[in-house]
Amino acid sequence: MLTVRNLSVWYGLSEVLRDVSFSVPRGEVVALLGGNGAGKTTLLKALSGLVKPRGGAVEFDERPIAGLHPHDIVTKGVIQVPQGRFVWPSMTVADNLALGAATRHDKAGIAADLERVYDFFPRLRERRIVPAGTLSGGEQQMVAIGRALMARPRILLMDEPSHGLSPRLVQEMIEVIRRLNEEGMTIFLIEQNIGVPAAVAGTTYVLANGAIAFQTHGSKVADDPEVLSSYLGGGRH
């Protein structure tokens, strides 16, 4: 569904991504794991059209999308859940969710999808008229995912969804990712917390110094000594 071939991204004179290649098959969860500064967020920006690659190819459904405007990539169904959640703090939960459907015009479909989000996250239904800035970190992550779902994604790009969450909320986030995938959602997951891809990913790639170091089965990544020592600082996150 999503194919990246020999992707290179530079910031000025610095090469941030170097010949990155991977694929995300339809209906699967694929993870990319790496430490701070590995280039993970830059990769997502390149996939979303927020930075322009210097070389390589990005294809979605066998059609090139590298270099397209972010709006055009969104309309194709490539939707990102950003790290840090980025909710609009003064707007209500309901209004934040409605922003996810900004490119849509099917009122009945939007209403149905809003109900689906509330069914997925009952706490958001309870807090739908509350300013999003007053929510807990875990609830704001729910808003960010719900907002992405309102855009009717065909593939969901998730940038460190466990970031800043307690262990209990990380486990809840894992269950959300599992449920989304069970319902057919294709997910490309970028993480630093090794437990998340270990729990949900079919394939995990490891990014180090801007390049893919190797790949492994998701469930085996937490036991791979090369991941633990060479790329994640010698311990579990």
C-alpha atoms as an extended CHARMM CRD file, in Angstrom:
* protein
*
       237  EXT
         1         1  MET       CA              0.0000000000        0.0000000000        0.0000000000  PROA      1               0.0000000000
         2         2  LEU       CA              2.7980000000        2.3990000000        0.9830000000  PROA      2               0.0000000000
         3         3  THR       CA              6.2160000000        1.9190000000       -0.5750000000  PROA      3               0.0000000000
         4         4  VAL       CA              9.3250000000        3.9850000000        0.1070000000  PROA      4               0.0000000000
         5         5  ARG       CA             12.4090000000        3.5120000000       -2.0470000000  PROA      5               0.0000000000
         6         6  ASN       CA             15.8370000000        5.0550000000       -1.4590000000  PROA      6               0.0000000000
         7         7  LEU       CA             14.3880000000        8.1400000000        0.2270000000  PROA      7               0.0000000000
         8         8  SER       CA             16.8760000000       10.8830000000        1.0550000000  PROA      8               0.0000000000
         9         9  VAL       CA             16.1400000000       14.1220000000        2.9170000000  PROA      9               0.0000000000
        10        10  TRP       CA             18.5940000000       16.9320000000        3.5780000000  PROA      10              0.0000000000
        11        11  TYR       CA             18.3550000000       19.9520000000        5.8590000000  PROA      11              0.0000000000
        12        12  GLY       CA             20.8250000000       22.3910000000        4.3740000000  PROA      12              0.0000000000
        13        13  LEU       CA             24.1750000000       20.5810000000        4.2250000000  PROA      13              0.0000000000
        14        14  SER       CA             23.0860000000       17.7770000000        6.5650000000  PROA      14              0.0000000000
        15        15  GLU       CA             21.7220000000       14.4930000000        5.2460000000  PROA      15              0.0000000000
        16        16  VAL       CA             18.9790000000       13.4710000000        7.6950000000  PROA      16              0.0000000000
        17        17  LEU       CA             17.6470000000       10.4190000000        5.8290000000  PROA      17              0.0000000000
        18        18  ARG       CA             19.8240000000        8.2680000000        3.6050000000  PROA      18              0.0000000000
        19        19  ASP       CA             18.4580000000        5.7440000000        1.0890000000  PROA      19              0.0000000000
        20        20  VAL       CA             15.5530000000        4.7010000000        3.3260000000  PROA      20              0.0000000000
        21        21  SER       CA             13.4530000000        1.8700000000        1.8740000000  PROA      21              0.0000000000
        22        22  PHE       CA             10.5210000000       -0.0180000000        3.4010000000  PROA      22              0.0000000000
        23        23  SER       CA              6.9390000000       -1.0140000000        2.6780000000  PROA      23              0.0000000000
        24        24  VAL       CA              3.6400000000       -1.0650000000        4.5550000000  PROA      24              0.0000000000
        25        25  PRO       CA              1.2750000000       -3.7300000000        3.1650000000  PROA      25              0.0000000000
        26        26  ARG       CA             -2.4600000000       -3.0950000000        3.2220000000  PROA      26              0.0000000000
        27        27  GLY       CA             -4.1360000000       -4.0920000000        6.4740000000  PROA      27              0.0000000000
        28        28  GLU       CA             -0.9370000000       -4.4770000000        8.4840000000  PROA      28              0.0000000000
        29        29  VAL       CA              0.7850000000       -2.6310000000       11.3210000000  PROA      29              0.0000000000
        30        30  VAL       CA              4.3780000000       -1.7900000000       10.4580000000  PROA      30              0.0000000000
        31        31  ALA       CA              6.6200000000       -0.0190000000       12.9630000000  PROA      31              0.0000000000
        32        32  LEU       CA              9.7750000000        2.0090000000       12.6950000000  PROA      32              0.0000000000
        33        33  LEU       CA             11.8700000000        2.1060000000       15.8460000000  PROA      33              0.0000000000
        34        34  GLY       CA             14.7430000000        4.4070000000       16.6990000000  PROA      34              0.0000000000
        35        35  GLY       CA             16.2490000000        6.6940000000       19.2850000000  PROA      35              0.0000000000
        36        36  ASN       CA             16.2650000000       10.4860000000       19.4710000000  PROA      36              0.0000000000
        37        37  GLY       CA             17.7820000000       12.0980000000       16.4120000000  PROA      37              0.0000000000
        38        38  ALA       CA             17.5210000000        8.9880000000       14.2380000000  PROA      38              0.0000000000
        39        39  GLY       CA             15.3360000000       10.7950000000       11.6930000000  PROA      39              0.0000000000
        40        40  LYS       CA             11.9610000000        9.2790000000       12.5550000000  PROA      40              0.0000000000
        41        41  THR       CA              9.9010000000       12.4850000000       12.5810000000  PROA      41              0.0000000000
        42        42  THR       CA             11.6380000000       13.7720000000        9.4420000000  PROA      42              0.0000000000
        43        43  LEU       CA             10.5540000000       10.5810000000        7.7040000000  PROA      43              0.0000000000
        44        44  LEU       CA              6.9240000000       11.1620000000        8.6500000000  PROA      44              0.0000000000
        45        45  LYS       CA              7.1590000000       14.7590000000        7.4650000000  PROA      45              0.0000000000
        46        46  ALA       CA              8.4430000000       13.5230000000        4.1160000000  PROA      46              0.0000000000
        47        47  LEU       CA              5.5750000000       11.0430000000        3.8320000000  PROA      47              0.0000000000
        48        48  SER       CA              3.0560000000       13.7830000000        4.6880000000  PROA      48              0.0000000000
        49        49  GLY       CA              4.4800000000       16.3580000000        2.2840000000  PROA      49              0.0000000000
        50        50  LEU       CA              5.7940000000       18.6550000000        5.0100000000  PROA      50              0.0000000000
        51        51  VAL       CA              9.3830000000       18.3360000000        3.7700000000  PROA      51              0.0000000000
        52        52  LYS       CA             10.5070000000       17.6860000000        0.2050000000  PROA      52              0.0000000000
        53        53  PRO       CA             12.8360000000       14.7210000000       -0.3590000000  PROA      53              0.0000000000
        54        54  ARG       CA             16.0330000000       15.2850000000       -2.2940000000  PROA      54              0.0000000000
        55        55  GLY       CA             15.9090000000       11.8100000000       -3.7780000000  PROA      55              0.0000000000
        56        56  GLY       CA             14.0290000000        8.5440000000       -3.8510000000  PROA      56              0.0000000000
        57        57  ALA       CA             10.3680000000        7.6670000000       -4.2870000000  PROA      57              0.0000000000
        58        58  VAL       CA              7.2540000000        7.4310000000       -2.1310000000  PROA      58              0.0000000000
        59        59  GLU       CA              4.2780000000        5.5850000000       -3.6010000000  PROA      59              0.0000000000
        60        60  PHE       CA              0.7960000000        5.1410000000       -2.1920000000  PROA      60              0.0000000000
        61        61  ASP       CA             -1.3530000000        2.6020000000       -4.0070000000  PROA      61              0.0000000000
        62        62  GLU       CA              1.3720000000        2.4790000000       -6.6680000000  PROA      62              0.0000000000
        63        63  ARG       CA              1.0680000000        6.2050000000       -7.3600000000  PROA      63              0.0000000000
        64        64  PRO       CA              3.8660000000        8.6730000000       -6.5400000000  PROA      64              0.0000000000
        65        65  ILE       CA              3.1330000000       11.1330000000       -3.7340000000  PROA      65              0.0000000000
        66        66  ALA       CA              6.6010000000       12.4860000000       -2.9040000000  PROA      66              0.0000000000
        67        67  GLY       CA              6.6250000000       16.2520000000       -3.3500000000  PROA      67              0.0000000000
        68        68  LEU       CA              2.8300000000       16.6340000000       -3.4030000000  PROA      68              0.0000000000
        69        69  HSD       CA              1.2090000000       19.3650000000       -1.3090000000  PROA      69              0.0000000000
        70        70  PRO       CA              0.1900000000       18.0830000000        2.1710000000  PROA      70              0.0000000000
        71        71  HSD       CA             -3.4840000000       18.8050000000        1.3940000000  PROA      71              0.0000000000
        72        72  ASP       CA             -3.3360000000       16.5700000000       -1.6760000000  PROA      72              0.0000000000
        73        73  ILE       CA             -1.7170000000       13.7710000000        0.3190000000  PROA      73              0.0000000000
        74        74  VAL       CA             -4.4270000000       14.0460000000        2.9800000000  PROA      74              0.0000000000
        75        75  THR       CA             -7.1660000000       13.7960000000        0.3740000000  PROA      75              0.0000000000
        76        76  LYS       CA             -5.6260000000       10.5180000000       -0.7950000000  PROA      76              0.0000000000
        77        77  GLY       CA             -6.2010000000        9.1130000000        2.7020000000  PROA      77              0.0000000000
        78        78  VAL       CA             -2.6890000000        9.4010000000        4.1550000000  PROA      78              0.0000000000
        79        79  ILE       CA             -3.3840000000       10.8510000000        7.6090000000  PROA      79              0.0000000000
        80        80  GLN       CA             -0.8960000000       11.5920000000       10.3810000000  PROA      80              0.0000000000
        81        81  VAL       CA             -1.3510000000       11.5990000000       14.1440000000  PROA      81              0.0000000000
        82        82  PRO       CA              1.4550000000       13.9710000000       15.1850000000  PROA      82              0.0000000000
        83        83  GLN       CA              3.7420000000       13.5580000000       18.1540000000  PROA      83              0.0000000000
        84        84  GLY       CA              2.6600000000       15.8180000000       21.0090000000  PROA      84              0.0000000000
        85        85  ARG       CA             -0.9980000000       15.5740000000       19.9430000000  PROA      85              0.0000000000
        86        86  PHE       CA             -1.3340000000       19.2970000000       19.0000000000  PROA      86              0.0000000000
        87        87  VAL       CA             -4.9440000000       19.7950000000       20.0300000000  PROA      87              0.0000000000
        88        88  TRP       CA             -6.4720000000       23.2620000000       19.8570000000  PROA      88              0.0000000000
        89        89  PRO       CA             -6.6440000000       23.9760000000       23.6150000000  PROA      89              0.0000000000
        90        90  SER       CA             -9.3930000000       26.6160000000       23.6330000000  PROA      90              0.0000000000
        91        91  MET       CA            -11.6890000000       24.6680000000       21.3100000000  PROA      91              0.0000000000
        92        92  THR       CA            -14.0180000000       21.9670000000       22.5630000000  PROA      92              0.0000000000
        93        93  VAL       CA            -13.3370000000       18.2930000000       22.0350000000  PROA      93              0.0000000000
        94        94  ALA       CA            -16.1690000000       18.1750000000       19.4850000000  PROA      94              0.0000000000
        95        95  ASP       CA            -14.7400000000       21.1010000000       17.5270000000  PROA      95              0.0000000000
        96        96  ASN       CA            -11.2580000000       19.5550000000       17.5420000000  PROA      96              0.0000000000
        97        97  LEU       CA            -12.7100000000       16.3550000000       16.1280000000  PROA      97              0.0000000000
        98        98  ALA       CA            -14.6460000000       18.2900000000       13.4920000000  PROA      98              0.0000000000
        99        99  LEU       CA            -11.3810000000       19.7560000000       12.2120000000  PROA      99              0.0000000000
       100       100  GLY       CA            -10.4170000000       16.2900000000       11.0580000000  PROA      100             0.0000000000
       101       101  ALA       CA            -13.2880000000       16.3640000000        8.5810000000  PROA      101             0.0000000000
       102       102  ALA       CA            -12.3890000000       19.7980000000        7.1920000000  PROA      102             0.0000000000
       103       103  THR       CA            -11.7760000000       18.4380000000        3.6780000000  PROA      103             0.0000000000
       104       104  ARG       CA            -15.0740000000       16.5140000000        3.6150000000  PROA      104             0.0000000000
       105       105  HSD       CA            -18.5650000000       17.6350000000        2.5930000000  PROA      105             0.0000000000
       106       106  ASP       CA            -20.6880000000       14.5510000000        3.3390000000  PROA      106             0.0000000000
       107       107  LYS       CA            -22.6340000000       15.6840000000        6.3980000000  PROA      107             0.0000000000
       108       108  ALA       CA            -24.2660000000       12.3230000000        7.0610000000  PROA      108             0.0000000000
       109       109  GLY       CA            -20.9500000000       10.5340000000        6.8050000000  PROA      109             0.0000000000
       110       110  ILE       CA            -19.2620000000       13.0400000000        9.0930000000  PROA      110             0.0000000000
       111       111  ALA       CA            -21.9880000000       12.6060000000       11.7100000000  PROA      111             0.0000000000
       112       112  ALA       CA            -21.6940000000        8.8270000000       11.5070000000  PROA      112             0.0000000000
       113       113  ASP       CA            -17.9240000000        8.9670000000       11.8560000000  PROA      113             0.0000000000
       114       114  LEU       CA            -18.2030000000       11.2580000000       14.8670000000  PROA      114             0.0000000000
       115       115  GLU       CA            -20.4280000000        8.6830000000       16.5440000000  PROA      115             0.0000000000
       116       116  ARG       CA            -17.8640000000        6.0060000000       15.6650000000  PROA      116             0.0000000000
       117       117  VAL       CA            -15.1230000000        8.0510000000       17.3410000000  PROA      117             0.0000000000
       118       118  TYR       CA            -17.2710000000        8.4870000000       20.4550000000  PROA      118             0.0000000000
       119       119  ASP       CA            -17.9740000000        4.7580000000       20.4990000000  PROA      119             0.0000000000
       120       120  PHE       CA            -14.2440000000        4.1430000000       20.2010000000  PROA      120             0.0000000000
       121       121  PHE       CA            -13.4180000000        6.6640000000       22.9260000000  PROA      121             0.0000000000
       122       122  PRO       CA            -16.3900000000        6.9510000000       25.3460000000  PROA      122             0.0000000000
       123       123  ARG       CA            -14.4720000000        9.4770000000       27.4660000000  PROA      123             0.0000000000
       124       124  LEU       CA            -14.5090000000       11.9160000000       24.5740000000  PROA      124             0.0000000000
       125       125  ARG       CA            -18.2960000000       11.7090000000       24.3750000000  PROA      125             0.0000000000
       126       126  GLU       CA            -18.4450000000       12.6160000000       28.0680000000  PROA      126             0.0000000000
       127       127  ARG       CA            -16.0910000000       15.5710000000       27.5000000000  PROA      127             0.0000000000
       128       128  ARG       CA            -17.2730000000       16.7010000000       24.0800000000  PROA      128             0.0000000000
       129       129  ILE       CA            -18.1070000000       20.2700000000       25.1980000000  PROA      129             0.0000000000
       130       130  VAL       CA            -14.9860000000       20.6470000000       27.3510000000  PROA      130             0.0000000000
       131       131  PRO       CA            -11.9990000000       22.6930000000       26.0520000000  PROA      131             0.0000000000
       132       132  ALA       CA             -9.4270000000       20.2180000000       24.7950000000  PROA      132             0.0000000000
       133       133  GLY       CA             -6.6430000000       22.0060000000       26.6680000000  PROA      133             0.0000000000
       134       134  THR       CA             -8.1380000000       20.9010000000       29.9830000000  PROA      134             0.0000000000
       135       135  LEU       CA             -7.8990000000       17.1960000000       29.1540000000  PROA      135             0.0000000000
       136       136  SER       CA             -5.2520000000       14.8110000000       30.4370000000  PROA      136             0.0000000000
       137       137  GLY       CA             -2.4210000000       13.7410000000       28.1530000000  PROA      137             0.0000000000
       138       138  GLY       CA             -4.0880000000       10.4210000000       27.4680000000  PROA      138             0.0000000000
       139       139  GLU       CA             -7.3880000000       12.0870000000       26.6190000000  PROA      139             0.0000000000
       140       140  GLN       CA             -5.6490000000       14.5320000000       24.2960000000  PROA      140             0.0000000000
       141       141  GLN       CA             -4.0650000000       11.5710000000       22.5060000000  PROA      141             0.0000000000
       142       142  MET       CA             -7.5760000000       10.1750000000       22.0560000000  PROA      142             0.0000000000
       143       143  VAL       CA             -8.6200000000       13.5000000000       20.5180000000  PROA      143             0.0000000000
       144       144  ALA       CA             -5.6390000000       13.4200000000       18.1490000000  PROA      144             0.0000000000
       145       145  ILE       CA             -6.4570000000        9.8840000000       16.9940000000  PROA      145             0.0000000000
       146       146  GLY       CA            -10.1680000000       10.6510000000       16.7690000000  PROA      146             0.0000000000
       147       147  ARG       CA             -9.4570000000       13.7730000000       14.7100000000  PROA      147             0.0000000000
       148       148  ALA       CA             -7.3840000000       11.6430000000       12.3080000000  PROA      148             0.0000000000
       149       149  LEU       CA            -10.1840000000        9.0800000000       12.0340000000  PROA      149             0.0000000000
       150       150  MET       CA            -12.6040000000       11.8470000000       11.0810000000  PROA      150             0.0000000000
       151       151  ALA       CA            -10.5810000000       12.2940000000        7.8820000000  PROA      151             0.0000000000
       152       152  ARG       CA            -11.3800000000        8.6800000000        6.9240000000  PROA      152             0.0000000000
       153       153  PRO       CA             -7.7560000000        7.5550000000        6.6140000000  PROA      153             0.0000000000
       154       154  ARG       CA             -6.7480000000        4.7210000000        4.3520000000  PROA      154             0.0000000000
       155       155  ILE       CA             -3.4290000000        4.5840000000        6.1750000000  PROA      155             0.0000000000
       156       156  LEU       CA             -2.7000000000        6.0590000000        9.6020000000  PROA      156             0.0000000000
       157       157  LEU       CA              0.7720000000        7.4530000000       10.2950000000  PROA      157             0.0000000000
       158       158  MET       CA              1.3190000000        7.5840000000       14.0640000000  PROA      158             0.0000000000
       159       159  ASP       CA              4.2720000000        9.5230000000       15.4760000000  PROA      159             0.0000000000
       160       160  GLU       CA              5.1720000000        8.1520000000       18.9270000000  PROA      160             0.0000000000
       161       161  PRO       CA              1.6040000000        7.7440000000       20.2450000000  PROA      161             0.0000000000
       162       162  SER       CA              2.9540000000        6.5010000000       23.6070000000  PROA      162             0.0000000000
       163       163  HSD       CA              5.0510000000        9.6390000000       24.1760000000  PROA      163             0.0000000000
       164       164  GLY       CA              4.4180000000       11.1800000000       27.5990000000  PROA      164             0.0000000000
       165       165  LEU       CA              1.8640000000        8.5750000000       28.6710000000  PROA      165             0.0000000000
       166       166  SER       CA              1.9030000000        6.5030000000       31.8440000000  PROA      166             0.0000000000
       167       167  PRO       CA              2.4350000000        2.7260000000       31.5180000000  PROA      167             0.0000000000
       168       168  ARG       CA             -1.2990000000        2.1570000000       32.0240000000  PROA      168             0.0000000000
       169       169  LEU       CA             -2.1870000000        4.6020000000       29.2610000000  PROA      169             0.0000000000
       170       170  VAL       CA              0.4540000000        3.1120000000       26.9790000000  PROA      170             0.0000000000
       171       171  GLN       CA             -1.2960000000       -0.2270000000       27.3590000000  PROA      171             0.0000000000
       172       172  GLU       CA             -4.6080000000        1.4390000000       26.5210000000  PROA      172             0.0000000000
       173       173  MET       CA             -2.9960000000        2.9560000000       23.4240000000  PROA      173             0.0000000000
       174       174  ILE       CA             -1.7520000000       -0.4860000000       22.3860000000  PROA      174             0.0000000000
       175       175  GLU       CA             -5.3120000000       -1.8030000000       22.6370000000  PROA      175             0.0000000000
       176       176  VAL       CA             -6.5630000000        1.1180000000       20.5000000000  PROA      176             0.0000000000
       177       177  ILE       CA             -3.9940000000        0.3220000000       17.7970000000  PROA      177             0.0000000000
       178       178  ARG       CA             -4.9550000000       -3.3540000000       17.8980000000  PROA      178             0.0000000000
       179       179  ARG       CA             -8.6530000000       -2.5460000000       17.5730000000  PROA      179             0.0000000000
       180       180  LEU       CA             -8.0870000000       -0.1690000000       14.6900000000  PROA      180             0.0000000000
       181       181  ASN       CA             -6.0520000000       -2.7940000000       12.8800000000  PROA      181             0.0000000000
       182       182  GLU       CA             -8.6300000000       -5.5020000000       13.5740000000  PROA      182             0.0000000000
       183       183  GLU       CA            -11.1770000000       -3.2470000000       11.8750000000  PROA      183             0.0000000000
       184       184  GLY       CA             -8.9640000000       -3.1240000000        8.7990000000  PROA      184             0.0000000000
       185       185  MET       CA             -6.8740000000        0.0080000000        9.3350000000  PROA      185             0.0000000000
       186       186  THR       CA             -3.3730000000        0.0360000000        7.8440000000  PROA      186             0.0000000000
       187       187  ILE       CA             -0.9670000000        1.6520000000       10.3170000000  PROA      187             0.0000000000
       188       188  PHE       CA              2.6010000000        2.8960000000       10.0530000000  PROA      188             0.0000000000
       189       189  LEU       CA              3.8080000000        3.4180000000       13.5930000000  PROA      189             0.0000000000
       190       190  ILE       CA              6.9060000000        5.3690000000       14.5960000000  PROA      190             0.0000000000
       191       191  GLU       CA              8.0340000000        4.7270000000       18.1540000000  PROA      191             0.0000000000
       192       192  GLN       CA             10.8460000000        4.9910000000       20.6470000000  PROA      192             0.0000000000
       193       193  ASN       CA              9.0630000000        2.8200000000       23.2090000000  PROA      193             0.0000000000
       194       194  ILE       CA             10.1190000000       -0.6900000000       22.2250000000  PROA      194             0.0000000000
       195       195  GLY       CA              7.1150000000       -2.2900000000       23.9100000000  PROA      195             0.0000000000
       196       196  VAL       CA              4.6010000000       -0.7950000000       21.4860000000  PROA      196             0.0000000000
       197       197  PRO       CA              5.8760000000       -2.3550000000       18.2420000000  PROA      197             0.0000000000
       198       198  ALA       CA              6.6350000000       -5.5460000000       20.1550000000  PROA      198             0.0000000000
       199       199  ALA       CA              2.9370000000       -5.7510000000       21.0190000000  PROA      199             0.0000000000
       200       200  VAL       CA              1.2580000000       -4.7260000000       17.7670000000  PROA      200             0.0000000000
       201       201  ALA       CA              3.5780000000       -4.7200000000       14.7330000000  PROA      201             0.0000000000
       202       202  GLY       CA              3.9290000000       -7.4680000000       12.1840000000  PROA      202             0.0000000000
       203       203  THR       CA              7.2050000000       -6.0030000000       10.9290000000  PROA      203             0.0000000000
       204       204  THR       CA              9.5350000000       -3.5660000000       12.6710000000  PROA      204             0.0000000000
       205       205  TYR       CA             12.2760000000       -1.5840000000       10.9790000000  PROA      205             0.0000000000
       206       206  VAL       CA             15.0710000000        0.0070000000       12.9800000000  PROA      206             0.0000000000
       207       207  LEU       CA             16.3020000000        3.4590000000       11.9440000000  PROA      207             0.0000000000
       208       208  ALA       CA             19.7740000000        4.5300000000       13.0140000000  PROA      208             0.0000000000
       209       209  ASN       CA             21.6660000000        7.6280000000       11.8870000000  PROA      209             0.0000000000
       210       210  GLY       CA             19.1450000000        8.3010000000        9.1490000000  PROA      210             0.0000000000
       211       211  ALA       CA             19.2560000000        4.8450000000        7.5450000000  PROA      211             0.0000000000
       212       212  ILE       CA             17.4150000000        1.5580000000        7.9540000000  PROA      212             0.0000000000
       213       213  ALA       CA             19.7330000000       -0.6570000000       10.0030000000  PROA      213             0.0000000000
       214       214  PHE       CA             17.6760000000       -3.8550000000        9.7550000000  PROA      214             0.0000000000
       215       215  GLN       CA             14.1740000000       -5.2630000000       10.0750000000  PROA      215             0.0000000000
       216       216  THR       CA             12.6500000000       -7.9530000000       12.2440000000  PROA      216             0.0000000000
       217       217  HSD       CA              9.3020000000       -9.4050000000       13.2380000000  PROA      217             0.0000000000
       218       218  GLY       CA              7.5120000000       -7.0530000000       15.6020000000  PROA      218             0.0000000000
       219       219  SER       CA              7.0970000000       -9.5560000000       18.4380000000  PROA      219             0.0000000000
       220       220  LYS       CA             10.8190000000      -10.3850000000       18.4070000000  PROA      220             0.0000000000
       221       221  VAL       CA             12.1420000000       -6.8340000000       18.5310000000  PROA      221             0.0000000000
       222       222  ALA       CA             12.1150000000       -6.5530000000       22.3280000000  PROA      222             0.0000000000
       223       223  ASP       CA             14.4210000000       -9.5710000000       22.6060000000  PROA      223             0.0000000000
       224       224  ASP       CA             16.8720000000       -8.5390000000       19.9220000000  PROA      224             0.0000000000
       225       225  PRO       CA             20.1560000000       -7.5990000000       21.6510000000  PROA      225             0.0000000000
       226       226  GLU       CA             21.2790000000       -5.5430000000       18.6630000000  PROA      226             0.0000000000
       227       227  VAL       CA             18.2100000000       -3.3100000000       18.9880000000  PROA      227             0.0000000000
       228       228  LEU       CA             18.5710000000       -2.9700000000       22.7280000000  PROA      228             0.0000000000
       229       229  SER       CA             22.2900000000       -2.2580000000       22.8410000000  PROA      229             0.0000000000
       230       230  SER       CA             23.1930000000       -0.6270000000       19.5480000000  PROA      230             0.0000000000
       231       231  TYR       CA             20.1490000000        1.4650000000       18.7030000000  PROA      231             0.0000000000
       232       232  LEU       CA             18.2000000000        2.1030000000       21.8750000000  PROA      232             0.0000000000
       233       233  GLY       CA             20.9210000000        2.8990000000       24.3230000000  PROA      233             0.0000000000
       234       234  GLY       CA             21.2480000000       -0.4990000000       25.9160000000  PROA      234             0.0000000000
       235       235  GLY       CA             17.8980000000       -0.8180000000       27.6280000000  PROA      235             0.0000000000
       236       236  ARG       CA             14.1510000000       -0.9740000000       27.3060000000  PROA      236             0.0000000000
       237       237  HSD       CA             12.3080000000        2.3380000000       27.0940000000  PROA      237             0.0000000000
